[in-house]
Amino acid sequence: MSKLSGDALEHRLEELLRTGSFPPPPEFAQNALWKDPSVVAQAEADPLAWWEAQADALDWERRWDTVLDWSDPPFAKWFIGGRINASYNCLDRHVEAGLGDRVAFHWVGEEGEARTLTYGWLHQEVQKAANALKALGIGAGDVVGIYLPMIPEVVVAMLACARIGAPHNVVFGGFSAEAVRERMEFSEAKALITVDAARRRGKAAPVKAEVDGHMTSLDRLEHIVVVRNTGTECPMTEGRDVWWDQILAAADPVCPAEGFDAEHPLYVLYTSGSTAKPKGILHTTGGYLTCAAYTHRHVFDLKPEQDVFWCSADVGWVTGHTYIVYGPLMNGATSVMYEGAPDYPHRAIWWELCERFGVTIFYTAPTAIRACMSWGAEEPNKHDLSSLRLLGSVGEPINPKAWLWYQQVIGGGRCPIVDTWWQTETGAIMISPMPGVTAAKPGSAMRPLPGITADVVDNEGNPISEGQGLLVIRRPWPSMLRTLYKDPDRYVETYWNRFGRDVYVVGDAARMDADGDIWILGRIDDVINVSGHRLSTAEVESAIVSYPHVAEAAVVAQSDDLTGQAIVAFVTPEEGLDTDGLDDKIREHIAEVIGKLARPKRIIWTHDLPKTRSGKIMRRLLRDIAEGRELGDVTTLRDPTIMASLTERIAARQHEED
């Protein structure tokens, strides 16, 4: 399609909103890995045989005796008796097949410097790093913390840990040093790998110096390994701290990959909990690798000899674990890895890199898509994106307008979109369109993948044929979390207590439509009760951004004497939009799309929303502002100053109403 922008693009998107569904282009469908929808019935007829077939795509030191032990739900054991090494499956087998010169990553730094990382180079560096860790006393079962930015060493560190059976605990680089300490304490980490400093928008932010002040109380932490990243001076404690480059230089370059039990812990990844205590999600080796490789290969229709894959997430999140490191490397893919933000050094940097490296598959978050929408189609229109053949979405529900903008502006109207639903807990994608088969509906995750049994149920656990309810998974799957680290009781209580110990309660609300397709509505607690009517925040937000020239919205509940709760909407317009007089028009638009009850009591216009450095909107802070409460911790925000601006705006609106 021609490169539309402005009002012409708005009109085009309005037309497409009435289309309904988008089947895959005939040429794509003809060449897709999944061509026949009967594969779903095949997997359903014999799920264990299906998962055996997926596991057989990996290299096992010893094949399993039993596929699944579900005798003590919810504590599953997969591929019992099997022995496997994650690092071997990511590296050695490709090098042994003569693919050592294949590019694993096109890495680009924040300031534009580039490095080409081959499978052979990674194989050499990982072996040296594994031996260096062993020389520090790290062995199988010892937890190693990793607190690194998006630099090549983060991949090397993860695979070195996996090679020697040391579970890694990666902490997102945007978290505070106190958050790192908390996670190292909970996981009883024996070592931490970090950097002297991290680059953030052209500046070097000290990391090691910040970390130092928080680690003195950790008796189990024996070593801190420091990567020289920016050359920033940092304190080094003799006997505890060592330089990454020095210990690798002294290490034996050969470290054979040892097979570990399929249920051997691969990593711990902490996610937020309903209490102040984070939840340590534990994933084991054989089952996790099976689902990571399977979903990466089929959901993205990967052809490793010709595709260039780019997942824009951070390795510190599960998306980065599964679809930057383990999935792509197991499948022998070539990927792009970028250190910086999507708007640094300029707002077209993503599209510049897509053009430079010929990216064919691009996977990002709805938050990022909406930010790109707000900057205008002019930015991607500067670059040739014709290499793209498939797009993906991850992290939260995507509203139909953002889906269409993504498909039309970035994908040129020719790329299928896989709108994927999954969690840290699931380890891999659970619900997604099958790109060569599914006629996708903008905003719907569609149906469970072959091998997965997901359902929408009412409050008693009964299936809903059409309507809104709770999302559940009814059958174990190989990459499921095995427990919460050192907290099995909380594991059962959090996920498996509501409808019996063999039904996984996701924690998301969802809607089943008349066709049997699933629409994710957000977390169960992201519901606003207006005069006894429960409204999904995702549904209201989607209605708001469907209004012309609105880029992004977040809605929260505010206490209201009359209706119990009222809706407050924080709305980001596209650049250049005059918002005077738009409040009532948007309220009218929402009334038409959803109903009068969904009209926001307040609309607060803002140039941005409070987001973490990974792009997640911090609705908790928006609720604090709406209720006039003292703000909680804002240190993990990408732009902490936005909170002062929003506080002033809502105070001004309150003054106008009074």
C-alpha positions as CSV (number, residue, x, y, z in Angstrom):
1,M,0.0,0.0,0.0
2,S,1.1,3.6,-0.4
3,K,2.5,5.3,2.7
4,L,-0.5,7.1,4.2
5,S,-0.4,9.6,7.0
6,G,-2.6,12.3,8.7
7,D,-6.3,12.4,7.9
8,A,-5.9,10.0,5.0
9,L,-4.6,7.3,7.3
10,E,-7.3,8.0,9.9
11,H,-10.0,7.5,7.2
12,R,-8.3,4.3,6.1
13,L,-8.2,2.9,9.6
14,E,-11.9,3.8,10.2
15,E,-12.8,1.9,7.0
16,L,-10.8,-1.1,8.1
17,L,-12.3,-1.1,11.6
18,R,-15.5,-2.3,9.9
19,T,-13.8,-5.2,8.1
20,G,-14.1,-7.8,10.8
21,S,-11.2,-10.2,10.2
22,F,-8.0,-10.4,8.2
23,P,-7.1,-13.8,6.6
24,P,-3.4,-14.4,5.9
25,P,-2.3,-13.4,2.4
26,P,-2.5,-16.4,0.0
27,E,1.2,-16.4,-0.7
28,F,2.0,-16.4,3.0
29,A,-0.5,-19.2,3.7
30,Q,0.9,-21.3,0.9
31,N,4.4,-21.2,2.3
32,A,3.6,-21.3,6.0
33,L,4.8,-24.0,8.4
34,W,1.2,-24.4,9.6
35,K,-1.1,-24.7,6.6
36,D,-3.7,-27.1,7.8
37,P,-6.0,-26.2,10.7
38,S,-6.5,-29.9,11.5
39,V,-3.2,-29.8,13.4
40,V,-5.3,-28.5,16.4
41,A,-7.4,-31.6,16.4
42,Q,-4.3,-33.8,16.0
43,A,-2.8,-32.3,19.1
44,E,-6.0,-32.5,21.0
45,A,-6.5,-36.2,20.2
46,D,-3.2,-37.2,21.9
47,P,-1.6,-34.2,23.8
48,L,1.3,-36.3,25.2
49,A,2.3,-37.6,21.8
50,W,2.1,-34.0,20.5
51,W,4.5,-32.7,23.2
52,E,6.8,-35.7,22.6
53,A,7.0,-34.7,19.0
54,Q,7.9,-31.1,19.9
55,A,10.5,-32.3,22.4
56,D,12.1,-34.5,19.8
57,A,13.1,-31.4,17.8
58,L,15.7,-30.8,20.6
59,D,19.0,-32.7,21.2
60,W,18.8,-34.8,24.3
61,E,21.8,-36.5,26.0
62,R,19.3,-39.1,27.2
63,R,15.7,-39.4,26.0
64,W,13.0,-39.5,28.6
65,D,11.2,-42.6,30.0
66,T,7.9,-40.9,30.9
67,V,6.4,-37.8,29.2
68,L,4.4,-36.4,32.2
69,D,3.9,-37.2,35.8
70,W,0.7,-35.4,37.0
71,S,0.1,-37.6,40.0
72,D,0.4,-34.7,42.5
73,P,-1.2,-31.7,40.8
74,P,-0.2,-28.9,40.5
75,F,3.4,-30.1,40.8
76,A,4.1,-31.4,37.3
77,K,7.2,-33.3,36.1
78,W,7.9,-33.4,32.3
79,F,10.1,-35.8,30.3
80,I,11.1,-37.8,33.3
81,G,14.5,-39.5,33.0
82,G,15.6,-37.2,30.1
83,R,18.9,-35.4,30.3
84,I,19.5,-32.2,28.3
85,N,21.7,-29.1,28.2
86,A,20.2,-25.7,27.3
87,S,23.5,-24.2,26.2
88,Y,24.2,-27.2,23.9
89,N,20.9,-26.8,22.2
90,C,21.4,-23.1,21.7
91,L,25.0,-23.3,20.4
92,D,26.9,-26.5,20.1
93,R,24.6,-28.4,17.9
94,H,24.6,-25.5,15.3
95,V,28.3,-25.2,15.4
96,E,28.7,-29.0,15.0
97,A,26.3,-28.7,12.0
98,G,28.7,-26.3,10.3
99,L,26.8,-23.1,11.2
100,G,29.4,-21.5,13.3
101,D,29.6,-18.5,10.9
102,R,25.9,-17.9,10.9
103,V,24.9,-14.6,12.6
104,A,23.2,-15.1,15.9
105,F,22.8,-11.4,16.7
106,H,23.2,-8.1,14.9
107,W,23.9,-6.1,18.0
108,V,23.6,-2.3,17.9
109,G,24.6,0.0,20.8
110,E,22.8,3.1,21.9
111,E,25.4,5.3,20.2
112,G,25.2,3.4,16.9
113,E,28.1,1.1,17.3
114,A,27.5,-2.4,15.9
115,R,28.8,-5.9,16.5
116,T,28.1,-9.1,14.6
117,L,27.8,-12.1,17.0
118,T,28.1,-15.4,15.3
119,Y,27.1,-18.8,16.7
120,G,30.8,-19.7,16.8
121,W,31.7,-16.6,18.7
122,L,29.0,-17.2,21.3
123,H,30.0,-20.8,21.6
124,Q,33.6,-19.8,22.4
125,E,32.7,-17.0,24.9
126,V,30.1,-19.1,26.7
127,Q,32.6,-21.9,27.3
128,K,35.1,-19.4,28.7
129,A,32.4,-17.7,30.9
130,A,31.2,-21.1,32.1
131,N,34.7,-22.1,33.2
132,A,35.3,-18.7,34.8
133,L,32.1,-19.2,36.9
134,K,33.3,-22.6,37.9
135,A,36.6,-21.2,39.0
136,L,34.7,-18.9,41.3
137,G,33.1,-21.9,43.0
138,I,29.8,-21.8,41.1
139,G,28.3,-25.2,40.4
140,A,25.1,-26.9,39.5
141,G,22.2,-25.6,41.6
142,D,23.9,-22.4,42.6
143,V,21.9,-19.3,41.7
144,V,23.6,-16.5,39.8
145,G,22.1,-13.1,39.6
146,I,22.4,-11.1,36.3
147,Y,21.9,-7.4,36.3
148,L,23.0,-6.2,32.9
149,P,21.8,-3.9,30.2
150,M,21.1,-5.1,26.6
151,I,24.7,-5.9,25.7
152,P,26.1,-9.1,24.3
153,E,27.4,-10.2,27.7
154,V,23.9,-10.7,29.0
155,V,23.3,-13.5,26.5
156,V,26.8,-15.0,27.2
157,A,26.1,-14.9,31.0
158,M,22.7,-16.6,30.7
159,L,24.0,-19.4,28.5
160,A,27.2,-19.9,30.6
161,C,25.0,-20.4,33.7
162,A,22.8,-22.9,31.8
163,R,25.9,-24.7,30.6
164,I,27.0,-25.6,34.1
165,G,23.5,-26.1,35.6
166,A,23.5,-22.8,37.6
167,P,20.0,-21.3,37.6
168,H,20.2,-17.6,36.6
169,N,18.1,-14.9,38.1
170,V,18.0,-12.0,35.7
171,V,16.9,-8.6,37.0
172,F,15.7,-6.0,34.5
173,G,18.3,-3.3,34.1
174,G,15.7,-0.5,34.8
175,F,15.1,-1.8,38.4
176,S,16.7,-0.1,41.3
177,A,19.6,-1.5,43.3
178,E,17.3,-2.2,46.2
179,A,15.1,-4.3,43.9
180,V,18.3,-6.2,42.9
181,R,19.2,-6.8,46.5
182,E,15.7,-8.1,47.3
183,R,15.8,-10.6,44.4
184,M,19.4,-11.7,45.3
185,E,18.3,-12.3,48.9
186,F,15.1,-14.2,48.0
187,S,16.9,-16.4,45.5
188,E,20.0,-16.9,47.8
189,A,22.3,-16.0,44.9
190,K,25.9,-17.0,45.2
191,A,27.2,-14.5,42.6
192,L,26.0,-11.4,40.8
193,I,27.1,-10.3,37.3
194,T,26.7,-6.6,36.6
195,V,28.3,-3.6,34.9
196,D,30.4,-0.6,35.8
197,A,27.7,1.7,34.3
198,A,24.8,1.5,31.8
199,R,24.1,3.9,29.0
200,R,20.8,5.7,29.1
201,R,20.0,8.2,26.4
202,G,23.6,9.2,25.9
203,K,24.6,9.3,29.6
204,A,26.4,6.8,31.7
205,A,24.4,5.8,34.7
206,P,26.5,4.3,37.5
207,V,25.4,0.7,38.3
208,K,28.1,-1.1,40.3
209,A,28.5,1.9,42.7
210,E,24.8,1.9,43.3
211,V,24.7,-1.9,43.7
212,D,27.5,-1.9,46.2
213,G,25.6,0.0,48.9
214,H,22.8,-2.6,48.9
215,M,24.8,-5.9,48.9
216,T,26.7,-5.8,52.2
217,S,24.0,-7.6,54.1
218,L,23.9,-10.6,51.8
219,D,25.9,-13.4,53.5
220,R,25.3,-15.9,50.6
221,L,26.6,-13.6,47.9
222,E,30.3,-14.5,47.5
223,H,31.2,-12.7,44.2
224,I,30.3,-9.7,42.1
225,V,31.5,-10.0,38.5
226,V,31.7,-6.6,36.7
227,V,31.6,-6.1,33.0
228,R,33.5,-3.1,31.7
229,N,30.7,-1.4,29.7
230,T,31.4,2.4,29.6
231,G,34.8,2.7,31.3
232,T,33.2,4.4,34.3
233,E,35.3,4.0,37.5
234,C,33.6,2.0,40.2
235,P,34.5,0.5,43.6
236,M,35.9,-3.0,43.6
237,T,36.0,-5.0,46.9
238,E,39.1,-7.1,47.1
239,G,38.3,-10.8,47.4
240,R,34.7,-10.4,46.3
241,D,34.7,-8.4,43.1
242,V,36.3,-9.4,39.8
243,W,36.4,-8.1,36.3
244,W,34.5,-10.1,33.7
245,D,37.2,-9.7,31.0
246,Q,40.0,-10.7,33.3
247,I,38.3,-13.9,34.5
248,L,37.4,-14.9,30.9
249,A,40.9,-14.3,29.8
250,A,42.2,-16.6,32.4
251,A,39.6,-19.3,31.8
252,D,40.0,-22.6,30.0
253,P,38.4,-22.1,26.5
254,V,36.8,-25.6,26.5
255,C,33.8,-26.5,28.7
256,P,31.9,-29.5,27.5
257,A,28.1,-29.3,27.9
258,E,26.9,-31.7,30.6
259,G,23.3,-33.0,30.4
260,F,21.1,-32.2,33.3
261,D,17.8,-33.8,34.4
262,A,14.9,-32.5,32.4
263,E,13.4,-31.1,35.7
264,H,16.7,-29.4,36.7
265,P,16.0,-25.6,37.4
266,L,17.0,-23.4,34.5
267,Y,16.1,-20.0,35.9
268,V,14.2,-18.0,38.5
269,L,12.5,-14.8,37.4
270,Y,10.8,-12.6,39.9
271,T,7.5,-10.9,39.0
272,S,5.2,-8.6,40.9
273,G,2.8,-10.0,43.5
274,S,-0.4,-8.8,45.1
275,T,1.7,-8.4,48.3
276,A,5.0,-6.5,48.7
277,K,6.9,-9.8,48.2
278,P,7.8,-10.6,44.6
279,K,7.0,-14.0,43.2
280,G,10.0,-16.1,42.1
281,I,8.8,-18.0,39.1
282,L,10.8,-21.2,38.7
283,H,11.2,-22.8,35.2
284,T,13.0,-26.1,34.6
285,T,15.0,-27.1,31.6
286,G,13.4,-29.8,29.4
287,G,9.8,-28.6,29.3
288,Y,10.7,-24.9,29.1
289,L,13.1,-25.5,26.1
290,T,10.5,-27.6,24.4
291,C,7.8,-24.9,24.4
292,A,10.2,-22.0,23.7
293,A,11.5,-23.7,20.6
294,Y,8.1,-24.9,19.4
295,T,6.3,-21.6,19.8
296,H,9.1,-19.5,18.4
297,R,9.3,-21.7,15.3
298,H,5.6,-22.0,14.6
299,V,3.9,-18.8,15.9
300,F,6.5,-16.7,14.0
301,D,6.6,-19.1,11.0
302,L,10.4,-19.1,11.3
303,K,12.6,-19.9,8.3
304,P,16.0,-19.6,9.9
305,E,17.9,-19.7,6.6
306,Q,16.1,-16.5,5.4
307,D,14.5,-14.7,8.3
308,V,15.9,-11.9,10.5
309,F,13.9,-11.9,13.7
310,W,13.7,-9.0,16.1
311,C,12.0,-9.1,19.5
312,S,12.2,-5.6,20.9
313,A,11.8,-6.6,24.6
314,D,14.5,-6.5,27.3
315,V,16.2,-9.7,28.3
316,G,15.3,-8.9,31.9
317,W,11.7,-9.9,31.2
318,V,10.4,-13.3,30.3
319,T,9.7,-12.2,26.7
320,G,13.5,-11.6,26.4
321,H,14.3,-14.9,28.0
322,T,12.1,-16.9,25.6
323,Y,12.1,-14.9,22.4
324,I,15.5,-13.1,22.4
325,V,17.7,-15.9,23.9
326,Y,16.4,-19.4,24.2
327,G,13.8,-19.7,21.4
328,P,15.7,-18.0,18.6
329,L,19.1,-19.6,19.5
330,M,17.6,-23.1,19.7
331,N,16.1,-22.6,16.3
332,G,19.3,-21.3,14.7
333,A,17.8,-17.9,14.0
334,T,19.5,-14.6,13.2
335,S,18.2,-11.8,15.5
336,V,18.6,-8.1,16.1
337,M,19.4,-6.9,19.6
338,Y,19.3,-3.2,20.3
339,E,20.6,-1.5,23.4
340,G,18.6,1.7,23.4
341,A,15.0,3.0,23.6
342,P,12.6,3.1,20.7
343,D,13.0,6.9,20.4
344,Y,16.7,7.3,21.0
345,P,18.7,8.7,19.3
346,H,15.6,9.5,17.2
347,R,12.0,8.3,16.8
348,A,12.7,6.3,13.6
349,I,15.6,4.2,15.0
350,W,13.6,1.0,15.1
351,W,12.6,1.4,11.4
352,E,16.1,2.4,10.5
353,L,17.4,-0.8,11.9
354,C,14.7,-2.9,10.3
355,E,15.7,-1.5,6.9
356,R,19.5,-1.9,7.6
357,F,19.3,-5.6,8.7
358,G,16.4,-6.6,6.5
359,V,14.2,-7.6,9.4
360,T,11.4,-10.0,8.4
361,I,9.7,-10.7,11.7
362,F,9.1,-8.0,14.3
363,Y,7.7,-8.6,17.8
364,T,6.9,-5.7,20.2
365,A,4.5,-4.4,22.8
366,P,1.2,-2.5,22.2
367,T,2.5,0.3,24.4
368,A,5.4,0.8,22.0
369,I,3.0,0.6,19.0
370,R,0.8,3.3,20.5
371,A,3.9,5.5,21.2
372,C,4.9,5.2,17.6
373,M,1.3,6.1,16.6
374,S,1.5,9.3,18.6
375,W,4.7,10.2,16.8
376,G,3.0,9.8,13.5
377,A,3.3,7.6,10.4
378,E,5.9,10.0,9.0
379,E,8.6,8.3,11.1
380,P,8.3,4.8,9.7
381,N,7.5,6.2,6.3
382,K,11.1,7.4,6.1
383,H,12.3,3.9,5.8
384,D,11.9,0.9,3.5
385,L,10.1,-1.8,5.5
386,S,9.3,-4.1,2.6
387,S,11.4,-6.9,4.1
388,L,8.8,-7.4,6.9
389,R,6.6,-10.4,6.4
390,L,5.1,-11.0,9.9
391,L,4.4,-8.8,12.9
392,G,3.8,-9.8,16.5
393,S,2.3,-8.2,19.6
394,V,3.0,-9.1,23.3
395,G,2.6,-7.9,26.9
396,E,-1.0,-6.6,27.1
397,P,-4.2,-6.5,25.1
398,I,-3.8,-4.5,21.9
399,N,-6.7,-2.3,20.9
400,P,-8.1,-2.7,17.3
401,K,-7.0,0.7,16.2
402,A,-3.4,0.1,17.2
403,W,-3.5,-3.3,15.6
404,L,-4.7,-1.8,12.3
405,W,-2.1,1.0,12.5
406,Y,0.6,-1.6,13.0
407,Q,-0.7,-3.8,10.2
408,Q,-1.1,-0.9,7.7
409,V,1.7,1.5,8.5
410,I,4.5,-0.9,9.6
411,G,3.4,-4.0,7.8
412,G,2.2,-2.3,4.6
413,G,-1.1,-4.1,4.8
414,R,0.6,-7.4,3.8
415,C,1.9,-8.8,7.1
416,P,-0.1,-11.2,9.3
417,I,-0.1,-10.1,13.0
418,V,0.2,-12.7,15.8
419,D,-1.4,-11.1,18.8
420,T,0.1,-13.4,21.5
421,W,-1.1,-14.0,25.1
422,W,1.2,-15.6,27.7
423,Q,2.8,-14.9,31.0
424,T,6.0,-15.2,33.0
425,E,4.4,-18.2,34.6
426,T,3.5,-20.0,31.3
427,G,7.1,-19.6,29.9
428,A,5.9,-19.4,26.3
429,I,3.0,-18.3,24.1
430,M,-0.3,-20.0,25.0
431,I,-2.9,-18.2,22.8
432,S,-2.2,-16.7,19.3
433,P,-3.4,-16.7,15.8
434,M,-1.8,-19.4,13.6
435,P,-0.3,-17.0,11.0
436,G,-0.8,-19.2,7.9
437,V,-4.3,-20.4,9.0
438,T,-6.1,-17.9,11.1
439,A,-8.3,-15.0,9.9
440,A,-7.2,-12.6,12.7
441,K,-9.6,-10.2,14.4
442,P,-7.9,-6.9,15.4
443,G,-7.7,-7.0,19.2
444,S,-8.3,-10.7,19.7
445,A,-5.7,-13.2,20.7
446,M,-7.9,-15.7,19.0
447,R,-7.4,-19.4,20.1
448,P,-5.1,-21.6,22.1
449,L,-2.1,-23.0,20.3
450,P,-2.1,-26.8,19.4
451,G,-1.4,-28.6,22.6
452,I,-2.9,-25.9,24.9
453,T,-6.3,-26.1,26.4
454,A,-7.5,-22.6,27.5
455,D,-11.1,-21.7,28.4
456,V,-13.2,-18.8,29.6
457,V,-15.3,-19.7,32.7
458,D,-17.7,-18.1,35.1
459,N,-17.2,-17.5,38.8
460,E,-18.1,-21.2,39.5
461,G,-15.6,-22.5,36.9
462,N,-18.3,-23.4,34.3
463,P,-17.3,-22.8,30.7
464,I,-18.8,-19.8,29.0
465,S,-19.8,-20.3,25.4
466,E,-20.2,-16.6,24.8
467,G,-19.5,-13.7,27.2
468,Q,-17.1,-12.4,29.7
469,G,-15.4,-14.4,32.5
470,L,-12.1,-15.7,33.8
471,L,-9.3,-17.2,31.7
472,V,-8.1,-20.6,32.8
473,I,-5.8,-23.4,31.4
474,R,-7.2,-26.8,32.0
475,R,-4.3,-29.1,31.2
476,P,-0.5,-29.1,32.2
477,W,1.9,-27.9,29.5
478,P,5.7,-28.4,29.4
479,S,6.9,-24.9,30.0
480,M,4.5,-24.3,33.0
481,L,6.1,-22.8,36.1
482,R,7.0,-25.6,38.5
483,T,6.5,-23.7,41.7
484,L,7.3,-20.3,43.3
485,Y,10.9,-20.4,44.4
486,K,11.1,-21.8,48.0
487,D,7.4,-21.0,48.4
488,P,5.2,-24.0,47.2
489,D,2.2,-23.1,49.4
490,R,2.0,-19.7,47.8
491,Y,2.3,-21.3,44.4
492,V,-0.8,-23.5,45.1
493,E,-2.8,-20.6,46.7
494,T,-2.0,-18.1,43.9
495,Y,-2.7,-20.2,40.8
496,W,-4.4,-23.5,41.6
497,N,-6.8,-23.0,44.5
498,R,-10.0,-21.6,43.0
499,F,-11.4,-24.4,40.8
500,G,-9.3,-27.4,42.0
501,R,-5.6,-28.2,41.8
502,D,-5.7,-29.2,38.2
503,V,-7.1,-25.9,36.8
504,Y,-4.6,-23.0,36.4
505,V,-6.3,-19.7,37.1
506,V,-4.5,-17.1,35.0
507,G,-5.6,-13.9,36.8
508,D,-6.9,-12.3,33.5
509,A,-10.4,-11.5,32.5
510,A,-11.4,-12.6,29.0
511,R,-14.4,-12.6,26.7
512,M,-15.4,-15.5,24.5
513,D,-17.1,-14.3,21.3
514,A,-19.8,-16.1,19.3
515,D,-17.1,-17.7,17.0
516,G,-15.2,-19.2,20.0
517,D,-12.4,-16.6,19.8
518,I,-10.8,-15.2,23.0
519,W,-10.4,-11.5,23.7
520,I,-8.1,-10.8,26.7
521,L,-9.5,-7.9,28.8
522,G,-6.6,-7.5,31.3
523,R,-6.0,-8.4,34.9
524,I,-9.1,-9.4,36.9
525,D,-8.5,-6.4,39.2
526,D,-8.4,-4.1,36.2
527,V,-12.2,-3.8,36.4
528,I,-14.2,-0.7,37.3
529,N,-17.6,-1.1,39.0
530,V,-19.9,1.8,37.9
531,S,-23.3,1.7,39.6
532,G,-23.0,-2.1,39.8
533,H,-21.9,-2.5,36.2
534,R,-18.5,-4.1,35.8
535,L,-16.5,-2.4,33.0
536,S,-13.1,-3.7,31.7
537,T,-10.5,-1.0,31.6
538,A,-9.1,-2.4,28.4
539,E,-12.5,-2.1,26.7
540,V,-12.8,1.5,27.7
541,E,-9.3,2.3,26.7
542,S,-9.8,0.7,23.3
543,A,-12.9,2.8,22.7
544,I,-11.0,6.0,23.6
545,V,-8.1,5.3,21.2
546,S,-10.5,4.4,18.4
547,Y,-11.4,8.2,18.3
548,P,-9.4,10.0,15.5
549,H,-5.9,11.2,16.4
550,V,-5.9,9.7,19.9
551,A,-2.7,7.7,20.4
552,E,-3.0,6.2,23.9
553,A,-5.2,6.0,26.9
554,A,-5.2,4.6,30.4
555,V,-8.3,4.5,32.6
556,V,-8.5,3.9,36.3
557,A,-11.2,3.9,38.9
558,Q,-11.8,6.8,41.4
559,S,-14.2,6.6,44.4
560,D,-17.5,8.3,43.7
561,D,-20.3,9.0,46.2
562,L,-23.0,8.5,43.6
563,T,-21.8,5.6,41.5
564,G,-19.4,3.8,43.8
565,Q,-16.6,4.2,41.3
566,A,-16.1,6.6,38.4
567,I,-13.8,6.4,35.4
568,V,-10.8,8.7,35.1
569,A,-9.2,8.7,31.7
570,F,-5.6,9.8,31.0
571,V,-5.3,10.4,27.3
572,T,-2.3,11.1,25.0
573,P,-3.2,12.8,21.7
574,E,-1.2,12.5,18.5
575,E,1.3,15.4,18.2
576,G,-0.3,18.6,17.0
577,L,-3.9,17.8,18.0
578,D,-5.8,20.6,19.5
579,T,-7.7,19.1,22.5
580,D,-9.9,22.0,23.3
581,G,-13.5,20.9,23.3
582,L,-12.7,17.2,22.7
583,D,-13.7,15.9,26.1
584,D,-17.4,15.9,25.3
585,K,-16.8,14.4,21.9
586,I,-14.9,11.5,23.3
587,R,-17.5,10.9,25.9
588,E,-20.1,10.8,23.2
589,H,-17.9,8.4,21.2
590,I,-17.6,6.1,24.2
591,A,-21.3,6.2,24.8
592,E,-21.8,5.0,21.2
593,V,-19.2,2.3,21.3
594,I,-19.9,0.9,24.8
595,G,-22.7,2.7,26.5
596,K,-23.3,5.8,28.6
597,L,-22.1,4.1,31.8
598,A,-18.6,3.9,30.3
599,R,-18.2,7.7,29.9
600,P,-15.3,9.0,31.9
601,K,-16.1,11.4,34.7
602,R,-12.7,13.1,34.0
603,I,-10.5,13.2,31.0
604,I,-6.9,14.3,31.6
605,W,-4.9,15.2,28.5
606,T,-1.2,14.4,28.8
607,H,1.8,14.2,26.4
608,D,2.8,10.9,28.1
609,L,1.8,8.3,30.7
610,P,3.8,7.0,33.6
611,K,5.6,3.9,32.2
612,T,8.4,1.6,33.4
613,R,11.5,1.5,31.3
614,S,10.0,-1.6,29.6
615,G,7.0,0.4,28.5
616,K,4.4,-0.9,31.0
617,I,1.9,1.7,32.1
618,M,1.9,2.1,35.9
619,R,-1.8,2.3,36.5
620,R,-1.2,2.0,40.3
621,L,0.3,5.5,40.2
622,L,-2.6,6.8,38.1
623,R,-5.0,5.5,40.7
624,D,-2.9,7.3,43.4
625,I,-3.2,10.5,41.5
626,A,-6.9,10.1,40.8
627,E,-7.6,9.4,44.5
628,G,-5.3,12.2,45.8
629,R,-3.1,9.7,47.6
630,E,0.6,10.1,48.3
631,L,2.5,8.6,45.4
632,G,4.4,5.3,45.8
633,D,7.8,4.5,44.4
634,V,8.5,6.2,41.1
635,T,12.2,5.2,40.7
636,T,11.5,2.6,38.1
637,L,9.7,5.0,35.8
638,R,11.2,5.9,32.4
639,D,10.4,9.5,33.1
640,P,9.6,10.2,36.8
641,T,8.9,13.9,36.0
642,I,5.6,12.9,34.3
643,M,4.0,12.4,37.7
644,A,4.4,16.0,38.7
645,S,2.8,17.1,35.5
646,L,-0.1,14.7,35.9
647,T,-0.7,15.8,39.5
648,E,-0.9,19.4,38.4
649,R,-3.3,18.6,35.6
650,I,-5.7,16.6,37.8
651,A,-5.6,19.3,40.5
652,A,-6.4,21.9,37.9
653,R,-9.3,19.8,36.6
654,Q,-10.6,19.4,40.2
655,H,-10.4,23.2,40.6
656,E,-12.4,23.7,37.4
657,E,-15.1,21.3,38.6
658,D,-15.3,23.0,42.0
